[in-house]
Amino acid sequence: MKDIARDLGVSVVTVSKVLRNHSDIGNETRERVLQRIKELNYRPNLTAQSLVTGRTYLVGLIVPDLVHPFFTEVAQFLSRALRKEGYYLILSSSEEDPELEEREIDQLLGRNLDALIIASSSATPAIFSRIEEQQTPFLLIDRQFPGFSANYIGVDDQAMGVLATNHLIQIGCQRIAHLRGPENTPGLQRLAGYQHALLDSGREPNPEYVVAPGNVDVHSWQQGFTATKTLLGLNPRPDGIFCYNDPLAIGAIDCILEAGLRVPEDIAVIGCGNLHYDASLRVSLSSVNQHSQEIGEQAAELILQAMRSKTPLPHRQIILDAEVVPRRSTQRS
């Protein structure tokens, strides 16, 4: 780095910032440094750098499932925003297993990552108190713990349940079912929103119309298909289904169509997530926007602030507004 700095007449700090893709270096200087690095075939020893600086410029992201499109989209926008500031993302999946999540957290902390971002599968926040003791900045996304103070970014899940259910009521659905989520804050609050919307419209929630498919973030399509088959066996069957997430809703639509019924004429379906492929499905999916891009970008901004501060910052909770994105699966003529 000293050789490169001397050759180009810049400081070692400038070379270091270019290597970390720092945003405050001009394009011309950046290109000169990168060209010289290429000529010398120079690759910095990141481990040695971290011993000197006390930073690895790595941020860990632990999610319940790397296949679930919502978490994939969050990771994409989070990684893009961090990369602009010279930080890089390491991904890990807990597979909805709290014990595996705890081991993954310990492994990442043992590698001296600068911060952690977690969509937790745990039932309690005990592991996060241990992270705080190590003074490693961390941020919760999508899932939080009532009464536990931590940095958090997510959508108003109860409002999502209310919006989705009211949308089905407004298009004329009389018997609305819910494929519910797990026993965490998104699952419980979306269920509560569904129940509140029904009660506010003068309808008594029918327990038979609420089905808990199982591991909805790991095997969503299959779970949605199987749970909907159960609903189709009821008499009377539902004429509207609100699904905890979009992959569940896709499984529900496939089951309805395979049974020879029509979506939305016989049964309307709405999901949660507003994932990038929803408009491309054979029956385009109505969904409640979960703002994966905003969650990823704001998570990056918040964790960067925490890492750069010399003293712990007050915890912030960012709750994003939800809105329905209507498509063919709920558009009745």
Secondary structure, 3 states (H helix, E strand, C coil): CHHHHHHHCCCHHHHHHHHCCCCCCCHHHHHHHHHHHHHHCCCCCHHHHHHHHCCCCEEEEEECCCCCHHHHHHHHHHHHHHHHCCCEEEEEECCCCHHHHHHHHHHHHHCCCCEEEECCCCCCCHHHHHHHHCCCCEEEECCCCCCCCCCEEEECHHHHHHHHHHHHHHCCCCCEEEECCCCCHHHHHHHHHHHHHHHHCCCCCCHHHEECCCCCCCCHHHHHHHHHHHHHCCCCCCCEEEECCHHHHHHHHHHHHHCCCCCCCCCEEEEEECCCCHHHCCCCCEEEECCHHHHHHHHHHHHHHHHHCCCCCCCCEEEECCCEECCHHHCCC
